[in-house]
Amino acid sequence: MQSTLRSLAVFLFVLGGFLFQSTA
């Protein structure tokens, strides 16, 4: 469960960074 949560956190971090780059 912890590994899944960590993978989700990484995914959201990458997605957030991508959106930030697009809007910048």
FENQUI-V877456 format. One record per pair of residues at least 12 apart in sequence whose C-alpha atoms are under 6 Angstrom apart, sorted by the first residue. I is the first residue (numbers start at 1). GAP is how many residues later the second one is. If there is no record, write none. Layout:
I	GAP
I	GAP
This chain:
none
